[in-house]
């Protein structure tokens, strides 16, 4: 049996899978496991207004934790909570205090991404946790597209792994919109620290791929769909 190795961050991810008390909103719509944020400014900072909503009957005192899975060379990302922190800061030194039913304000909490005039995708995981283990987590893909492919953006209508949690094998089903013959797509699995542990090429607009994960240490991983070198979406995979 594999030895269970979970970091504090991984434990936070596990708790969020079952927590309904803290909701995340973007443009007034609930956010799922993954949010694709398309940057409109290549040469300056882009602001992501992600709203944190307290749906519990008690006040919560949340710390923001960020984990950079992958980033473009020359880019940086940070968050602002009262003050804007240096990109090297991964955990907010202060808490976001929300009363029952209260939501955060973008003027108080928002997220910054600077692509450094680079095309591609930076993936960052944000967790919001308090001492009572109320929590929420989202994987944000900051995406900048080069000229010439802006009118040919491939999106994932479906991208799901099963079983999840998985033990020895996992199957990923995908369904792509706007996919064209000649597009090169692949499935990539990475660890919490961004190391690639599995990768396989995909073919066609729809299909499935099965991966052997029997030798992976139990914990939290990410599985990503790449098309033409761009990350389309990233989700969490739990290995038991």
Residue frames as a rotation matrix with the C-alpha (Angstrom) as fourth column:
UNK 1
0.584 0.812 0.000 0.00
0.812 -0.584 0.000 0.00
0.000 0.000 -1.000 0.00
UNK 2
-0.023 -0.599 0.801 1.26
0.492 -0.704 -0.512 3.44
0.870 0.382 0.311 -0.82
UNK 3
-0.448 -0.205 -0.870 2.39
0.877 -0.291 -0.383 5.62
-0.175 -0.935 0.310 2.02
UNK 4
0.569 0.757 0.321 0.07
0.786 -0.615 0.057 8.57
0.240 0.220 -0.945 2.48
UNK 5
-0.526 -0.760 -0.382 2.05
0.799 -0.595 0.084 11.77
-0.291 -0.261 0.920 2.07
UNK 6
0.394 0.714 0.579 -0.01
0.791 -0.584 0.182 14.94
0.469 0.386 -0.795 2.29
UNK 7
-0.772 -0.620 0.140 1.32
0.498 -0.728 -0.472 18.42
0.394 -0.295 0.871 2.86
UNK 8
-0.582 0.569 -0.581 -0.65
0.355 -0.466 -0.811 21.06
-0.732 -0.678 0.069 4.76
UNK 9
-0.593 0.345 -0.728 -1.71
-0.715 -0.642 0.278 22.48
-0.371 0.685 0.627 1.39
UNK 10
-0.779 0.292 -0.554 -2.90
-0.184 0.739 0.648 19.09
0.599 0.607 -0.523 0.20
UNK 11
-0.708 0.544 -0.450 -4.98
0.692 0.410 -0.594 18.71
-0.139 -0.733 -0.666 3.34
UNK 12
-0.543 0.510 -0.668 -6.61
-0.208 -0.852 -0.481 22.02
-0.814 -0.122 0.568 2.58
UNK 13
-0.685 0.273 -0.675 -7.51
-0.699 0.011 0.715 20.78
0.203 0.962 0.183 -0.90
UNK 14
-0.810 0.371 -0.454 -9.11
0.349 0.927 0.135 17.66
0.471 -0.049 -0.881 0.52
UNK 15
-0.616 0.589 -0.523 -11.26
0.523 -0.191 -0.831 19.64
-0.589 -0.785 -0.191 2.91
UNK 16
-0.622 0.377 -0.686 -12.50
-0.543 -0.839 0.031 21.95
-0.564 0.392 0.727 0.18
UNK 17
-0.888 0.291 -0.356 -13.95
-0.148 0.551 0.821 19.06
0.436 0.782 -0.446 -1.78
UNK 18
-0.405 0.753 -0.519 -16.62
0.813 0.556 0.173 18.73
0.418 -0.352 -0.837 0.92
UNK 19
-0.617 0.128 -0.776 -17.08
0.513 -0.682 -0.521 22.30
-0.597 -0.720 0.355 2.12
UNK 20
-0.115 0.664 0.739 -20.11
0.897 -0.250 0.364 24.27
0.426 0.705 -0.567 1.03
UNK 21
0.395 0.336 -0.855 -19.79
0.809 -0.568 0.150 27.13
-0.435 -0.752 -0.496 3.53
UNK 22
-0.106 -0.514 -0.851 -17.44
-0.117 -0.844 0.524 29.31
-0.987 0.155 0.029 1.47
UNK 23
0.580 0.356 0.733 -18.41
0.676 0.291 -0.677 30.06
-0.454 0.888 -0.072 -2.12
UNK 24
-0.553 -0.745 -0.374 -16.35
0.258 -0.579 0.773 31.69
-0.792 0.331 0.512 -4.86
UNK 25
0.582 0.792 0.183 -17.99
0.526 -0.195 -0.828 33.91
-0.620 0.578 -0.531 -7.49
UNK 26
-0.710 -0.692 -0.130 -16.78
0.328 -0.489 0.808 35.45
-0.623 0.531 0.575 -10.73
UNK 27
-0.887 0.461 -0.020 -19.05
-0.310 -0.564 0.766 37.88
0.342 0.685 0.643 -12.59
UNK 28
-0.285 0.789 0.544 -21.75
-0.944 -0.132 -0.303 36.93
-0.168 -0.600 0.782 -10.05
UNK 29
0.599 0.437 -0.671 -21.62
-0.577 0.817 0.016 33.28
0.555 0.377 0.741 -11.12
UNK 30
0.774 -0.314 0.550 -20.39
-0.346 0.518 0.782 30.38
-0.531 -0.795 0.292 -8.97
UNK 31
0.110 -0.844 -0.525 -16.86
-0.963 0.039 -0.265 29.21
0.244 0.535 -0.809 -9.74
UNK 32
0.948 0.177 -0.263 -16.12
-0.148 0.981 0.129 25.51
0.281 -0.084 0.956 -10.10
UNK 33
0.661 -0.749 -0.032 -12.80
0.559 0.464 0.687 23.76
-0.500 -0.473 0.726 -9.59
UNK 34
-0.406 -0.842 0.357 -11.21
0.836 -0.184 0.516 25.69
-0.369 0.508 0.779 -12.48
UNK 35
0.688 0.531 -0.495 -11.43
0.262 -0.818 -0.513 29.27
-0.677 0.223 -0.701 -13.74
UNK 36
-0.113 -0.676 0.729 -9.92
0.991 -0.021 0.134 30.31
-0.075 0.737 0.672 -17.08
UNK 37
0.555 0.198 -0.808 -9.04
0.300 -0.954 -0.028 34.01
-0.776 -0.227 -0.588 -17.00
UNK 38
0.307 -0.391 0.868 -8.16
0.945 0.020 -0.326 35.46
0.110 0.920 0.376 -20.41
UNK 39
-0.114 -0.476 -0.872 -5.80
0.584 -0.743 0.328 38.41
-0.804 -0.472 0.362 -20.09
UNK 40
0.774 0.464 0.431 -6.60
0.624 -0.442 -0.645 41.47
-0.109 0.768 -0.631 -22.19
UNK 41
0.848 -0.530 0.013 -3.40
-0.528 -0.846 -0.071 43.35
0.049 0.054 -0.997 -21.43
UNK 42
0.753 -0.614 -0.236 -0.09
0.469 0.753 -0.462 41.81
0.461 0.237 0.855 -22.49
UNK 43
-0.147 -0.916 0.372 2.14
0.435 -0.398 -0.808 44.64
0.888 0.043 0.457 -21.28
UNK 44
-0.477 0.041 0.878 0.55
-0.664 -0.671 -0.329 45.56
0.576 -0.740 0.347 -17.98
UNK 45
-0.967 0.104 0.234 -1.16
-0.122 0.617 -0.777 44.04
-0.225 -0.780 -0.584 -14.96
UNK 46
-0.381 0.892 -0.242 -4.52
-0.212 0.170 0.962 42.30
0.900 0.418 0.124 -15.31
UNK 47
-0.751 0.159 0.641 -6.90
-0.658 -0.111 -0.744 42.31
-0.048 -0.981 0.188 -12.33
UNK 48
-0.518 0.587 -0.622 -9.03
0.197 0.790 0.581 39.29
0.832 0.179 -0.525 -11.42
UNK 49
-0.499 0.458 0.736 -11.99
-0.835 -0.482 -0.267 40.15
0.232 -0.747 0.623 -9.18
UNK 50
-0.438 0.289 -0.851 -12.76
0.189 0.955 0.227 36.86
0.879 -0.061 -0.473 -7.48
UNK 51
-0.047 0.545 0.837 -15.50
-0.796 -0.527 0.298 37.22
0.603 -0.652 0.459 -4.84
UNK 52
-0.828 -0.188 -0.528 -15.41
0.175 0.808 -0.563 35.19
0.532 -0.558 -0.636 -1.62
UNK 53
-0.075 0.919 0.388 -18.84
-0.626 -0.346 0.699 34.62
0.776 -0.191 0.601 -0.07
UNK 54
-0.956 -0.214 0.199 -19.50
-0.281 0.482 -0.830 33.41
0.082 -0.850 -0.521 3.48
UNK 55
-0.167 0.941 -0.295 -22.59
-0.483 0.182 0.856 31.20
0.859 0.286 0.424 3.45
UNK 56
-0.517 -0.047 -0.855 -22.13
0.599 0.693 -0.400 29.95
0.612 -0.719 -0.330 7.01
UNK 57
0.616 0.786 0.048 -24.00
0.439 -0.394 0.807 31.12
0.654 -0.476 -0.588 10.10
UNK 58
0.623 -0.499 -0.602 -20.76
0.580 -0.222 0.784 32.26
-0.525 -0.838 0.151 11.75
UNK 59
0.778 -0.487 -0.396 -18.09
-0.589 -0.784 -0.194 34.82
-0.216 0.384 -0.897 11.01
UNK 60
0.774 -0.595 0.216 -15.03
0.628 0.764 -0.148 33.45
-0.077 0.250 0.965 9.20
UNK 61
0.622 -0.702 -0.347 -11.43
-0.501 -0.698 0.512 34.63
-0.602 -0.145 -0.786 9.27
UNK 62
0.916 -0.111 0.385 -9.84
0.343 0.712 -0.612 33.48
-0.207 0.693 0.691 6.03
UNK 63
0.022 -0.939 -0.342 -6.24
-0.290 -0.334 0.897 33.38
-0.957 0.079 -0.280 4.98
UNK 64
0.882 0.171 -0.440 -5.42
-0.458 0.082 -0.885 33.44
-0.115 0.982 0.151 1.30
UNK 65
0.051 -0.863 0.503 -2.89
-0.154 0.491 0.858 30.81
-0.987 -0.121 -0.108 0.22
UNK 66
0.732 0.140 -0.667 -1.51
-0.666 -0.062 -0.743 30.65
-0.146 0.988 0.048 -3.31
UNK 67
0.098 -0.690 0.717 0.40
0.052 0.723 0.689 27.80
-0.994 -0.030 0.107 -4.92
UNK 68
0.246 -0.093 -0.965 1.96
-0.895 -0.403 -0.190 28.43
-0.371 0.911 -0.182 -8.34
UNK 69
0.638 0.062 0.767 1.71
0.093 0.983 -0.157 25.23
-0.764 0.172 0.622 -10.39
UNK 70
-0.101 -0.675 0.731 3.36
0.966 0.109 0.234 26.66
-0.237 0.730 0.641 -13.52
UNK 71
0.597 0.286 -0.750 4.21
0.196 -0.958 -0.210 30.14
-0.778 -0.022 -0.628 -14.74
UNK 72
0.807 -0.287 0.515 5.50
0.500 -0.131 -0.856 31.86
0.314 0.949 0.038 -17.84
UNK 73
-0.189 -0.941 -0.282 9.04
0.975 -0.214 0.062 33.20
-0.119 -0.263 0.957 -17.77
UNK 74
-0.881 -0.251 0.400 8.96
0.318 -0.942 0.108 36.91
0.350 0.222 0.910 -17.06
UNK 75
0.046 0.962 0.267 5.45
0.032 -0.269 0.963 36.87
0.998 -0.036 -0.043 -15.62
UNK 76
-0.967 -0.245 -0.068 4.37
0.049 0.083 -0.995 37.43
0.250 -0.966 -0.068 -12.03
UNK 77
0.024 0.998 -0.052 1.23
0.193 0.047 0.980 37.03
0.981 -0.033 -0.192 -9.96
UNK 78
-0.959 -0.264 -0.104 0.14
0.154 -0.177 -0.972 38.33
0.238 -0.948 0.210 -6.59
UNK 79
0.041 0.992 -0.116 -2.92
0.811 0.035 0.585 39.19
0.584 -0.118 -0.803 -4.52
UNK 80
-0.738 -0.183 0.650 -4.06
-0.104 -0.920 -0.378 42.36
0.667 -0.347 0.659 -2.82
UNK 81
0.201 0.774 -0.601 -5.85
0.745 0.278 0.607 42.33
0.636 -0.569 -0.520 0.53
UNK 82
0.812 -0.008 -0.583 -5.73
0.375 -0.758 0.533 45.83
-0.447 -0.652 -0.613 1.86
UNK 83
0.184 -0.823 -0.537 -2.17
-0.691 -0.497 0.525 46.01
-0.699 0.274 -0.661 0.52
UNK 84
0.883 -0.030 -0.468 -0.72
-0.369 0.571 -0.733 44.38
0.289 0.820 0.493 -2.58
UNK 85
0.656 -0.622 0.427 1.90
-0.202 0.400 0.894 41.84
-0.727 -0.672 0.137 -1.59
UNK 86
-0.243 -0.838 -0.488 5.18
-0.893 -0.003 0.450 40.94
-0.379 0.545 -0.748 -3.22
UNK 87
0.371 0.422 -0.827 4.77
-0.787 0.615 -0.040 38.01
0.492 0.666 0.560 -5.68
UNK 88
-0.561 -0.669 -0.488 6.96
-0.283 0.709 -0.646 35.91
0.778 -0.225 -0.587 -3.37
UNK 89
-0.678 0.384 0.627 4.29
-0.682 -0.011 -0.731 35.99
-0.274 -0.923 0.269 -0.63
UNK 90
-0.766 0.354 -0.536 2.28
-0.079 0.776 0.625 32.76
0.638 0.521 -0.567 -0.68
UNK 91
-0.154 0.725 -0.671 0.15
0.922 0.350 0.167 33.20
0.356 -0.593 -0.722 2.46
UNK 92
0.230 0.299 0.926 -1.63
0.092 -0.954 0.285 36.39
0.969 0.020 -0.247 3.49
UNK 93
-0.774 -0.595 -0.214 -0.21
0.286 -0.028 -0.958 37.79
0.564 -0.803 0.192 6.73
UNK 94
-0.759 0.621 0.195 -3.67
-0.558 -0.466 -0.687 39.06
-0.336 -0.630 0.700 7.68
UNK 95
-0.697 0.581 0.421 -7.12
0.567 0.805 -0.172 37.48
-0.439 0.119 -0.891 7.47
UNK 96
-0.768 0.619 0.165 -10.16
-0.229 -0.506 0.832 38.31
0.598 0.601 0.530 5.39
UNK 97
-0.893 0.448 -0.042 -12.96
0.157 0.223 -0.962 38.73
-0.421 -0.866 -0.269 7.93
UNK 98
-0.700 0.710 -0.081 -16.48
-0.281 -0.169 0.945 38.03
0.656 0.684 0.318 6.68
UNK 99
-0.599 0.610 0.518 -19.66
-0.645 0.016 -0.764 38.10
-0.475 -0.792 0.384 8.72
UNK 100
-0.471 0.493 0.731 -22.45
0.441 0.850 -0.289 35.55
-0.764 0.186 -0.618 8.04
UNK 101
0.511 0.731 0.452 -23.77
0.719 -0.074 -0.691 36.14
-0.472 0.678 -0.564 4.50
UNK 102
0.598 -0.327 -0.732 -21.09
-0.326 -0.933 0.151 38.73
-0.732 0.148 -0.665 3.72
UNK 103
0.753 -0.384 0.535 -19.04
0.658 0.451 -0.602 38.79
-0.010 0.805 0.593 0.50
UNK 104
-0.165 -0.900 -0.405 -15.62
0.697 -0.396 0.598 40.27
-0.698 -0.183 0.692 -0.15
UNK 105
0.844 0.357 -0.401 -15.25
0.035 -0.783 -0.622 43.53
-0.536 0.510 -0.673 -2.08
UNK 106
0.632 -0.627 0.457 -12.85
0.727 0.275 -0.629 43.78
0.268 0.729 0.629 -5.05
UNK 107
0.559 -0.440 0.703 -11.52
-0.297 -0.898 -0.325 47.00
0.774 -0.027 -0.632 -3.57
UNK 108
0.547 -0.316 0.775 -10.40
-0.799 0.079 0.596 44.95
-0.250 -0.945 -0.209 -0.55
UNK 109
-0.059 -0.525 0.849 -9.46
-0.107 0.849 0.517 41.65
-0.993 -0.060 -0.106 -2.18
UNK 110
0.889 0.273 -0.367 -8.37
-0.406 0.100 -0.909 41.07
-0.212 0.957 0.200 -5.77
UNK 111
0.394 -0.720 0.572 -5.70
0.419 0.694 0.585 39.21
-0.818 0.009 0.575 -7.73
UNK 112
0.556 -0.326 -0.765 -3.06
-0.662 -0.730 -0.170 40.53
-0.503 0.601 -0.622 -10.11
UNK 113
0.402 -0.497 0.769 -1.37
0.571 0.792 0.214 38.83
-0.715 0.353 0.603 -13.05
UNK 114
0.436 -0.396 -0.808 1.30
-0.680 -0.733 -0.007 40.32
-0.590 0.553 -0.589 -15.29
UNK 115
0.924 0.025 0.381 2.09
0.173 0.862 -0.477 38.15
-0.340 0.507 0.792 -18.36
UNK 116
0.097 -0.971 -0.217 5.37
-0.012 -0.219 0.976 39.89
-0.995 -0.092 -0.033 -19.09
UNK 117
0.193 0.072 -0.979 4.41
-0.906 -0.371 -0.206 40.25
-0.378 0.926 -0.006 -22.76
UNK 118
-0.881 -0.469 0.064 4.51
-0.430 0.849 0.306 36.45
-0.198 0.242 -0.950 -23.03
UNK 119
0.032 0.883 -0.467 1.97
-0.891 0.238 0.387 34.17
0.453 0.404 0.795 -24.68
UNK 120
-0.575 -0.179 -0.799 0.80
0.026 0.971 -0.236 31.07
0.818 -0.156 -0.554 -22.88
UNK 121
0.545 0.838 -0.032 -0.70
-0.077 0.088 0.993 30.01
0.835 -0.539 0.113 -19.56
UNK 122
-0.738 -0.607 0.297 0.22
-0.369 -0.007 -0.930 30.46
0.566 -0.795 -0.219 -15.91
UNK 123
0.210 0.816 -0.539 -1.63
0.135 0.522 0.842 28.21
0.968 -0.250 -0.001 -13.46
UNK 124
-0.788 -0.384 0.482 -2.13
-0.369 -0.333 -0.868 29.25
0.493 -0.861 0.120 -9.83
UNK 125
-0.107 0.731 -0.674 -4.13
0.623 0.578 0.528 27.54
0.775 -0.363 -0.517 -7.09
UNK 126
-0.582 0.013 0.813 -5.83
-0.497 -0.797 -0.343 29.78
0.644 -0.604 0.470 -4.53
UNK 127
-0.245 0.491 -0.836 -7.12
0.701 0.686 0.197 28.44
0.670 -0.538 -0.512 -1.21
UNK 128
-0.286 0.277 0.918 -9.20
-0.553 -0.829 0.078 30.30
0.783 -0.485 0.390 1.37
UNK 129
-0.003 0.195 -0.981 -9.16
0.529 0.833 0.164 28.66
0.849 -0.518 -0.106 4.80
UNK 130
0.165 0.027 0.986 -9.94
-0.721 -0.679 0.139 29.59
0.673 -0.734 -0.093 8.38
UNK 131
-0.689 -0.584 0.430 -9.19
-0.706 0.405 -0.581 27.93
0.165 -0.703 -0.691 11.70
UNK 132
-0.059 0.756 0.652 -12.53
-0.631 0.478 -0.611 26.09
-0.773 -0.447 0.449 11.69
UNK 133
-0.696 -0.364 0.619 -11.60
0.191 0.737 0.648 24.35
-0.692 0.569 -0.444 8.43
UNK 134
0.630 0.776 0.001 -14.22
0.286 -0.230 -0.930 26.20
-0.722 0.587 -0.367 6.39
UNK 135
-0.390 -0.892 -0.231 -12.47
-0.045 -0.232 0.972 26.47
-0.920 0.389 0.050 3.06
UNK 136
0.851 0.516 0.096 -12.66
0.065 0.078 -0.995 26.87
-0.521 0.853 0.033 -0.70
UNK 137
-0.258 -0.964 0.061 -10.15
0.072 0.044 0.996 26.31
-0.964 0.261 0.059 -3.49
UNK 138
0.882 0.470 -0.035 -9.95
-0.004 -0.067 -0.998 27.21
-0.472 0.880 -0.057 -7.16
UNK 139
-0.168 -0.885 0.435 -7.40
0.698 0.205 0.687 26.56
-0.697 0.418 0.583 -9.91
UNK 140
0.693 0.361 -0.625 -6.96
-0.091 -0.816 -0.572 29.70
-0.716 0.452 -0.532 -12.01
UNK 141
-0.003 -0.639 0.769 -5.47
0.928 0.285 0.241 29.51
-0.374 0.714 0.592 -15.50
UNK 142
0.331 -0.011 -0.944 -4.21
-0.156 -0.987 -0.043 32.94
-0.931 0.162 -0.328 -16.55
UNK 143
0.123 -0.164 0.979 -4.22
0.824 0.566 -0.009 32.72
-0.553 0.808 0.205 -20.34
UNK 144
0.130 -0.126 -0.984 -2.70
-0.444 -0.894 0.056 35.07
-0.886 0.430 -0.172 -22.91
UNK 145
0.472 0.175 0.864 -3.27
0.584 0.672 -0.455 34.21
-0.660 0.719 0.216 -26.55
UNK 146
-0.607 -0.761 -0.230 -1.05
0.248 -0.456 0.855 35.21
-0.755 0.461 0.465 -29.45
UNK 147
0.050 0.555 -0.830 -2.33
-0.733 -0.545 -0.408 37.05
-0.679 0.629 0.379 -32.50
UNK 148
-0.480 -0.169 -0.861 -3.41
-0.816 0.445 0.368 34.67
0.321 0.879 -0.352 -35.19
UNK 149
-0.765 0.289 -0.576 -5.02
0.321 0.946 0.048 32.16
0.558 -0.148 -0.816 -32.86
UNK 150
-0.890 0.455 0.031 -7.43
-0.290 -0.513 -0.808 34.54
-0.352 -0.728 0.589 -31.12
UNK 151
-0.088 0.900 -0.427 -10.16
-0.996 -0.093 0.010 33.48
-0.030 0.426 0.904 -33.55
UNK 152
0.240 0.122 -0.963 -9.40
-0.307 0.951 0.044 29.82
0.921 0.285 0.266 -33.02
UNK 153
-0.489 -0.311 0.815 -9.74
-0.855 -0.011 -0.518 29.20
0.170 -0.950 -0.261 -29.31
UNK 154
-0.253 0.346 -0.904 -10.34
-0.013 0.933 0.361 25.58
0.967 0.103 -0.231 -28.34
UNK 155
-0.277 0.251 0.928 -12.45
-0.938 -0.281 -0.204 25.13
0.209 -0.927 0.313 -25.21
UNK 156
-0.958 -0.046 -0.284 -13.32
0.019 0.975 -0.222 22.06
0.287 -0.218 -0.933 -23.18
UNK 157
-0.063 0.991 0.122 -17.03
-0.658 -0.133 0.741 21.27
0.750 -0.034 0.660 -23.08
UNK 158
0.954 0.270 0.132 -16.18
-0.278 0.624 0.730 18.29
0.115 -0.733 0.670 -20.88
UNK 159
-0.022 -0.975 -0.222 -12.97
-0.346 0.216 -0.913 17.27
0.938 0.057 -0.342 -19.14
UNK 160
0.519 0.358 0.776 -13.39
-0.849 0.107 0.518 14.85
0.102 -0.928 0.359 -16.27
UNK 161
-0.562 -0.748 -0.354 -11.33
-0.603 0.663 -0.443 12.14
0.565 -0.035 -0.824 -14.58
UNK 162
0.519 0.697 0.495 -12.83
-0.855 0.406 0.324 8.96
0.024 -0.591 0.806 -13.16
UNK 163
0.587 0.599 -0.544 -12.54
0.727 -0.095 0.680 7.47
0.356 -0.795 -0.492 -10.71
UNK 164
-0.378 -0.667 0.642 -11.46
0.153 -0.729 -0.667 10.45
0.913 -0.154 0.377 -8.68
UNK 165
0.156 -0.946 0.282 -10.04
-0.850 0.017 0.527 9.66
-0.504 -0.322 -0.801 -6.12
UNK 166
0.745 -0.027 -0.666 -8.15
-0.468 0.692 -0.550 6.98
0.475 0.722 0.503 -8.04
UNK 167
0.681 -0.512 0.523 -5.75
-0.301 0.455 0.838 4.22
-0.667 -0.729 0.156 -7.06
UNK 168
-0.077 -0.763 0.642 -4.11
0.367 0.577 0.730 2.26
-0.927 0.292 0.236 -9.89
UNK 169
-0.655 -0.068 0.752 -5.68
0.754 -0.123 0.645 3.73
0.048 0.990 0.132 -13.05
UNK 170
-0.191 0.644 -0.741 -7.53
0.139 -0.729 -0.670 6.87
-0.972 -0.231 0.050 -14.04
UNK 171
-0.325 0.198 0.925 -9.51
0.944 0.125 0.305 7.57
-0.055 0.972 -0.227 -17.20
UNK 172
-0.521 0.117 -0.846 -9.94
0.062 -0.983 -0.174 11.13
-0.851 -0.143 0.505 -18.46
UNK 173
0.006 0.624 0.781 -12.81
0.966 0.197 -0.165 11.91
-0.257 0.756 -0.602 -20.82
UNK 174
-0.607 -0.274 -0.747 -12.66
0.145 -0.961 0.234 15.03
-0.782 0.033 0.623 -22.97
UNK 175
0.219 0.676 0.703 -14.94
0.956 -0.004 -0.294 16.88
-0.196 0.736 -0.647 -25.39
UNK 176
-0.590 -0.609 -0.531 -13.49
0.464 -0.793 0.394 19.92
-0.661 -0.014 0.751 -27.20
UNK 177
0.651 0.757 0.057 -15.33
0.534 -0.404 -0.742 22.72
-0.539 0.514 -0.667 -28.94
UNK 178
0.865 -0.255 -0.432 -13.83
-0.455 -0.761 -0.462 24.53
-0.211 0.596 -0.775 -31.95
UNK 179
0.024 -0.858 0.514 -11.23
-0.130 0.507 0.852 21.76
-0.991 -0.088 -0.099 -32.34
UNK 180
0.707 0.137 -0.694 -9.84
-0.681 -0.131 -0.720 21.48
-0.190 0.982 0.001 -35.89
UNK 181
0.874 -0.455 0.171 -7.82
0.483 0.853 -0.198 18.80
-0.055 0.256 0.965 -37.67
UNK 182
0.205 -0.884 0.421 -4.19
0.375 -0.326 -0.868 19.62
0.904 0.336 0.265 -37.12
UNK 183
0.446 -0.018 0.895 -4.68
-0.740 -0.570 0.357 20.83
0.504 -0.822 -0.267 -33.56
UNK 184
-0.257 -0.616 -0.744 -2.29
0.091 0.752 -0.653 19.05
0.962 -0.235 -0.137 -31.23
UNK 185
0.409 0.480 0.776 -3.74
-0.752 -0.303 0.585 18.19
0.516 -0.823 0.237 -27.84
UNK 186
-0.317 -0.513 -0.797 -2.40
0.109 0.815 -0.568 16.23
0.942 -0.268 -0.203 -24.92
UNK 187
0.839 0.544 0.001 -3.18
-0.018 0.026 0.999 15.27
0.544 -0.838 0.032 -21.34
UNK 188
-0.270 -0.959 0.092 -0.62
-0.042 -0.084 -0.996 16.24
0.962 -0.272 -0.017 -18.70
UNK 189
0.817 0.424 -0.391 -0.55
0.349 0.177 0.920 15.26
0.459 -0.888 -0.003 -15.01
UNK 190
-0.150 -0.869 0.472 1.59
-0.095 -0.463 -0.881 17.30
0.984 -0.177 -0.013 -12.62
UNK 191
-0.230 -0.029 -0.973 2.39
0.902 0.370 -0.224 17.17
0.366 -0.929 -0.058 -8.92
UNK 192
0.696 0.518 -0.496 1.58
0.697 -0.654 0.294 19.90
-0.173 -0.550 -0.817 -6.39
UNK 193
0.183 -0.722 -0.667 4.96
0.152 -0.650 0.745 21.49
-0.971 -0.238 -0.009 -7.03
UNK 194
0.553 0.196 -0.810 4.48
-0.633 -0.533 -0.562 21.48
-0.541 0.823 -0.171 -10.80
UNK 195
-0.607 -0.792 0.067 6.59
-0.579 0.498 0.646 18.45
-0.545 0.353 -0.761 -11.78
UNK 196
0.165 0.648 -0.744 5.17
-0.962 0.273 0.025 16.54
0.219 0.711 0.668 -14.76
UNK 197
-0.401 -0.261 0.878 4.49
-0.600 0.799 -0.036 12.92
-0.693 -0.541 -0.477 -13.80
UNK 198
-0.226 0.352 0.908 2.40
0.615 0.775 -0.147 11.75
-0.755 0.525 -0.392 -16.77
UNK 199
-0.209 0.232 -0.950 1.68
-0.638 -0.769 -0.047 12.95
-0.741 0.596 0.309 -20.31
UNK 200
-0.465 0.098 0.880 -0.05
0.561 0.801 0.207 11.43
-0.685 0.590 -0.428 -23.31
UNK 201
-0.949 0.114 -0.293 -1.15
-0.295 -0.646 0.704 12.72
-0.109 0.754 0.647 -26.70
UNK 202
-0.184 0.959 0.215 -4.86
0.134 0.242 -0.961 12.94
-0.974 -0.148 -0.173 -27.51
UNK 203
-0.983 -0.091 0.157 -6.55
0.162 -0.053 0.985 12.69
-0.082 0.994 0.067 -30.89
UNK 204
-0.391 0.886 0.251 -9.81
0.647 0.070 0.760 14.09
0.655 0.459 -0.600 -32.19
UNK 205
-0.374 0.355 0.857 -12.33
-0.413 -0.891 0.188 16.43
0.830 -0.284 0.480 -30.62
UNK 206
0.479 0.562 0.675 -13.71
-0.869 0.197 0.453 13.81
0.121 -0.803 0.583 -28.25
UNK 207
0.217 -0.373 -0.902 -12.38
-0.110 0.909 -0.402 10.70
0.970 0.186 0.157 -26.59
UNK 208
0.922 0.011 0.388 -10.81
-0.388 0.040 0.921 9.29
-0.005 -0.999 0.041 -23.47
UNK 209
0.073 -0.950 -0.303 -7.37
-0.403 0.250 -0.880 8.38
0.912 0.186 -0.365 -22.22
UNK 210
0.972 0.211 -0.107 -6.45
-0.013 0.498 0.867 5.90
0.237 -0.841 0.486 -19.49
UNK 211
0.155 -0.954 0.258 -3.30
-0.625 -0.297 -0.722 6.35
0.765 -0.049 -0.642 -17.43
UNK 212
0.418 -0.173 -0.892 -1.46
0.598 0.792 0.126 3.96
0.684 -0.586 0.435 -15.13
UNK 213
0.250 -0.287 0.925 -0.88
-0.533 -0.838 -0.116 5.78
0.808 -0.464 -0.363 -11.83
UNK 214
0.839 0.184 -0.512 -0.06
0.209 0.760 0.615 2.77
0.502 -0.624 0.599 -9.67
UNK 215
0.035 -0.928 -0.372 3.43
0.917 0.178 -0.357 4.08
0.398 -0.328 0.857 -8.88
UNK 216
-0.175 -0.060 0.983 2.37
-0.016 -0.998 -0.064 7.58
0.984 -0.027 0.174 -7.84
UNK 217
-0.903 -0.145 -0.405 2.58
0.405 0.032 -0.914 8.57
0.145 -0.989 0.029 -4.18
UNK 218
0.042 0.991 -0.128 -0.84
0.977 -0.014 0.212 9.22
0.208 -0.135 -0.969 -2.68
UNK 219
-0.537 -0.189 -0.822 -1.79
0.477 -0.872 -0.111 12.88
-0.696 -0.452 0.558 -2.60
UNK 220
0.559 0.732 -0.389 -3.09
0.177 -0.563 -0.807 15.76
-0.810 0.382 -0.444 -4.70
UNK 221
-0.606 -0.676 0.420 -2.18
0.581 -0.015 0.814 16.16
-0.544 0.737 0.401 -8.38
UNK 222
0.042 0.601 -0.798 -3.43
-0.442 -0.705 -0.555 18.26
-0.896 0.376 0.236 -11.30
UNK 223
-0.307 -0.113 0.945 -4.49
0.743 0.592 0.312 17.05
-0.595 0.798 -0.098 -14.72
UNK 224
-0.141 0.106 -0.984 -4.39
-0.302 -0.951 -0.059 19.56
-0.943 0.289 0.166 -17.57
UNK 225
0.489 0.308 0.816 -5.61
0.720 0.386 -0.577 19.65
-0.493 0.870 -0.033 -21.14
UNK 226
-0.251 -0.644 -0.723 -3.15
-0.098 -0.726 0.681 21.30
-0.963 0.242 0.119 -23.51
UNK 227
0.609 0.397 0.687 -4.03
0.666 0.215 -0.714 22.28
-0.431 0.892 -0.134 -27.08
UNK 228
0.601 -0.466 0.650 -1.36
0.486 -0.432 -0.760 23.67
0.635 0.772 -0.033 -29.40
UNK 229
-0.410 -0.902 -0.138 0.90
0.598 -0.151 -0.787 24.27
0.689 -0.405 0.601 -26.41
UNK 230
-0.546 0.307 0.780 -1.73
-0.561 -0.825 -0.068 26.24
0.623 -0.474 0.623 -24.48
UNK 231
-0.942 0.283 -0.182 -3.36
0.325 0.618 -0.716 24.99
-0.090 -0.733 -0.674 -21.27
UNK 232
-0.468 0.857 0.218 -7.11
-0.025 -0.259 0.965 24.91
0.884 0.446 0.143 -21.86
UNK 233
0.553 0.651 0.521 -8.17
-0.597 -0.128 0.792 23.75
0.582 -0.749 0.318 -18.41
UNK 234
-0.628 -0.734 -0.260 -6.72
-0.232 0.495 -0.837 22.24
0.743 -0.465 -0.482 -15.23
UNK 235
0.534 0.810 0.241 -8.46
-0.549 0.116 0.828 20.20
0.643 -0.574 0.507 -12.54
UNK 236
-0.146 -0.551 0.821 -7.58
-0.982 0.182 -0.053 18.34
-0.120 -0.814 -0.568 -9.36
UNK 237
0.362 0.177 -0.915 -6.86
-0.319 0.946 0.057 14.62
0.876 0.271 0.399 -9.18
UNK 238
0.275 -0.214 0.937 -6.67
-0.951 0.083 0.298 12.77
-0.142 -0.973 -0.181 -5.87
UNK 239
0.025 -0.356 -0.934 -4.52
-0.379 0.861 -0.339 9.62
0.925 0.362 -0.113 -5.77
UNK 240
0.667 0.292 0.685 -5.14
-0.743 0.198 0.639 7.23
0.051 -0.936 0.349 -2.90
